[in-house]
Amino acid sequence: MTAVLFDMDGVLVDSEDYWVEFQREEILPRTVPEEDVDVAEVTGMNYRETYDYLESEYGTEIDRDRFEELFEEAAREIYTERVTALDGLEDLLSRLDDRGVPTVIVSSSPHEWIGWVADRFDLEDEFDRLISADDVDSGSKPDPDVFEYAASEIGAEAEECLVVEDSENGIEAADRAGTRVVAYRIDAHDDIDLSSADAVVDSPAELRETVLEWATPATND
């Protein structure tokens, strides 16, 4: 694998713990109060597309502006005050850089949210690209487009990339793009389908070991 594409939420930072609580306790009860919607159903989607999905599948009780306002308020607090970075992230990125392996953040979150994380943990210069689902015209995860776009941005084919994902929608998107997929199993997503992943890891140490085992720089034939 000649490039590594990292999901942000739940992989690079432990934000999924907070997002799952927010969606389960606040946003879903307000938006679809009469429905029992599993958080995993919408995890990994761009939050704007989450509203579209809930509206089309269930009907919504609050308008789009209020929905987005609630998400944006939660995001600022989660990313600037609450999250911690993946244990050993700095070392992993340094070792990949030493090998000449490009790294990319590929997130369904808007660029502003990615920027908050990058600023907080000094990641801006550690990745070759910071890609948001907002960069593509088509759907976000589970559609494969954002991973295909990320690969093209670094001059690679999707099949040459290794993706690290934690959500079912993200794993499906990466698999549909044709990448190799490492599923990072976290407590926030304790009952999701990981069957399309090429490997499943349960700890930061195992994640780093697997990524370093599979990530190799491109060679010129």
Sequence and secondary structure as in RCSB ss.txt:
>XXXX:A:sequence
MTAVLFDMDGVLVDSEDYWVEFQREEILPRTVPEEDVDVAEVTGMNYRETYDYLESEYGTEIDRDRFEELFEEAA
REIYTERVTALDGLEDLLSRLDDRGVPTVIVSSSPHEWIGWVADRFDLEDEFDRLISADDVDSGSKPDPDVFEYA
ASEIGAEAEECLVVEDSENGIEAADRAGTRVVAYRIDAHDDIDLSSADAVVDSPAELRETVLEWATPATND
>XXXX:A:secstr
  EEEE TBTTTB HHHHHHHHIIIIIHHHHSTTS   GGGTTTS HHHHHHHHHHHT  SS HHHHHHHHHHHH
HHIIIII  B TTHHHHHHHHHHHT  EEEEESS HHHHHHHHHHTT TTTSSEEEEGGGSSS  TTSSHHHHHH
HHHTT  GGGEEEEE SHHHHHHHHHHT EEEEE  GGG S   TT SEEE SHHHHHHHHHHH       
